[in-house]
Amino acid sequence: MAPFVLLFLIAVALGIVGIVAKGLFWLFIVGLVVLVVDFAWFGSRLRQRVGRRS
């Protein structure tokens, strides 16, 4: 759970800096990509954990 939260916070920070700083919109895009990858990774781990219980 800790790596998920860490990546989530990094993605949010990159997104905020990308929006606030002029000319750094690409940083916002990188933050969005990190966020999507983070949720996909968390979902796959959650699915594997549920599969082991059955």
C-alpha positions as CSV (number, residue, x, y, z in Angstrom):
1,M,0.0,0.0,0.0
2,A,2.9,2.4,0.7
3,P,4.3,2.4,-2.8
4,F,0.8,3.1,-4.2
5,V,0.4,6.1,-1.8
6,L,3.9,7.4,-2.7
7,L,3.3,7.2,-6.4
8,F,-0.1,8.8,-6.0
9,L,1.5,11.8,-4.1
10,I,4.2,12.1,-6.7
11,A,1.6,12.2,-9.5
12,V,-0.5,14.8,-7.7
13,A,2.6,17.0,-7.0
14,L,3.7,16.7,-10.7
15,G,0.2,17.6,-11.8
16,I,0.0,20.7,-9.5
17,V,3.5,21.9,-10.5
18,G,2.6,21.3,-14.2
19,I,-0.6,23.4,-13.9
20,V,0.8,26.2,-11.8
21,A,4.2,26.7,-13.5
22,K,3.9,28.5,-16.8
23,G,5.2,26.4,-19.7
24,L,5.3,23.1,-17.8
25,F,2.1,21.6,-19.1
26,W,4.2,18.5,-20.1
27,L,4.8,17.9,-16.4
28,F,1.1,17.8,-15.9
29,I,0.8,15.1,-18.6
30,V,3.6,13.1,-17.0
31,G,1.8,13.3,-13.7
32,L,-1.4,12.0,-15.3
33,V,0.5,9.1,-16.9
34,V,2.1,8.2,-13.5
35,L,-1.4,8.3,-11.9
36,V,-2.9,6.0,-14.6
37,V,0.0,3.6,-14.3
38,D,-0.2,3.7,-10.5
39,F,-4.0,2.8,-10.5
40,A,-3.4,0.0,-13.1
41,W,-0.6,-1.4,-10.9
42,F,-2.7,-1.2,-7.8
43,G,-5.7,-2.8,-9.6
44,S,-3.5,-5.7,-10.8
45,R,-2.1,-6.3,-7.3
46,L,-5.6,-6.2,-5.8
47,R,-6.9,-8.7,-8.4
48,Q,-4.0,-11.1,-7.7
49,R,-4.6,-10.9,-4.0
50,V,-8.3,-11.7,-4.4
51,G,-7.4,-14.6,-6.7
52,R,-5.2,-16.2,-4.1
53,R,-8.0,-16.3,-1.5
54,S,-10.4,-18.3,-3.7
